[in-house]
Amino acid sequence: EQIRLLDEIDFPWTLTADHRHREKSERKWLANYQELADFYKEHGHLKVKNRSSLYNWMVNQRQSRREKRGLVPLTDEQIQLLDEIHFSWNPQKEGWAASQRE
């Protein structure tokens, strides 16, 4: 009976390639996030070396939040995690504003 009910709602009995790809992408995102969070914990800031893989990942997160074509938009949870470590969504604007306060 339970199987029939699940079949009626098109329950996915096997993982699709798309689902596996999404899970792999989520694991990779979390690994990069953890690397950035560890950097923040160690250094107290997120000024990573230009052109490093972590720097490039940060650029991609900004573009993903702005929903640039071809990039998967960030989830609310991902945005919240980045906000918790004081991720800068617009470093040029924030840098200019800081220079005006000095």
Phi and psi in degrees as a GROMACS rama.xvg file:
@    title "Ramachandran Plot"
@    xaxis  label "Phi"
@    yaxis  label "Psi"
@TYPE xy
-64.066  -40.3913  GLN-2
-62.515  -44.007  ILE-3
-60.2289  -43.6088  ARG-4
-63.5535  -40.5423  LEU-5
-67.5355  -39.3528  LEU-6
-60.6064  -36.8562  ASP-7
-63.7526  -27.9254  GLU-8
-100.774  17.7358  ILE-9
56.1761  45.8883  ASP-10
-60.3538  131.602  PHE-11
-78.9848  106.826  PRO-12
-76.689  -22.6402  TRP-13
-127.076  153.076  THR-14
-74.0762  131.884  LEU-15
-84.5165  164.482  THR-16
-60.3438  -37.5431  ALA-17
-63.4487  -42.8139  ASP-18
-64.8424  -43.021  HIS-19
-63.1915  -40.2221  ARG-20
-63.4476  -42.6551  HIS-21
-62.1586  -43.3426  ARG-22
-63.1485  -41.5028  GLU-23
-63.5329  -41.85  LYS-24
-63.5469  -40.8046  SER-25
-65.1726  -41.4667  GLU-26
-63.1388  -41.7738  ARG-27
-65.5345  -41.7692  LYS-28
-60.4734  -46.1319  TRP-29
-63.8347  -36.4698  LEU-30
-64.8896  -43.4308  ALA-31
-66.7892  -41.5178  ASN-32
-59.9538  -44.7124  TYR-33
-62.3793  -39.3434  GLN-34
-60.8614  -42.6912  GLU-35
-67.9835  -42.178  LEU-36
-62.9723  -39.2055  ALA-37
-64.8923  -40.1164  ASP-38
-60.6744  -45.5615  PHE-39
-61.7215  -43.7859  TYR-40
-62.5717  -39.0251  LYS-41
-76.1514  -39.7074  GLU-42
-106.523  -17.7785  HIS-43
78.8238  8.54597  GLY-44
-154.742  174.648  HIS-45
-119.27  29.3566  LEU-46
-85.1836  79.9585  LYS-47
-82.0066  162.666  VAL-48
-62.3145  131.185  LYS-49
-55.6866  142.54  ASN-50
67.3432  8.21623  ARG-51
-76.0389  166.439  SER-52
-63.2105  -35.759  SER-53
-68.6248  -39.5618  LEU-54
-59.6006  -48.3095  TYR-55
-61.8022  -38.1304  ASN-56
-62.9755  -41.1692  TRP-57
-62.2394  -42.1959  MET-58
-59.4724  -43.8832  VAL-59
-62.881  -34.4827  ASN-60
-66.9177  -40.1053  GLN-61
-62.8655  -43.2653  ARG-62
-67.2772  -38.1471  GLN-63
-63.8221  -38.8543  SER-64
-66.3953  -34.364  ARG-65
-81.5053  2.76698  ARG-66
55.813  49.8508  GLU-67
-61.9325  147.026  LYS-68
-56.6159  135.167  ARG-69
88.1992  -7.23402  GLY-70
-109.449  144.965  LEU-71
-77.1996  127.702  VAL-72
-61.8184  148.54  PRO-73
-70.8022  148.814  LEU-74
-82.0521  163.201  THR-75
-59.1143  -37.4788  ASP-76
-64.8293  -42.3577  GLU-77
-63.946  -42.8818  GLN-78
-61.1693  -43.2037  ILE-79
-62.5192  -43.6404  GLN-80
-60.7349  -43.5135  LEU-81
-67.7413  -39.1792  LEU-82
-60.3663  -36.841  ASP-83
-63.9527  -24.0208  GLU-84
-105.543  21.2239  ILE-85
59.8837  43.5908  HIS-86
-65.2625  134.76  PHE-87
-89.9472  116.141  SER-88
-81.5855  -23.0065  TRP-89
-142.841  77.9818  ASN-90
-63.333  -33.0022  PRO-91
-64.7903  -47.0275  GLN-92
-64.1235  -42.6937  LYS-93
-68.4592  -36.2725  GLU-94
-65.3187  -41.1147  GLY-95
-64.9153  -43.8462  TRP-96
-62.8989  -39.4114  ALA-97
-65.0693  -39.9787  ALA-98
-67.1657  -27.9226  SER-99
-75.1525  -25.0636  GLN-100
-78.815  -20.005  ARG-101
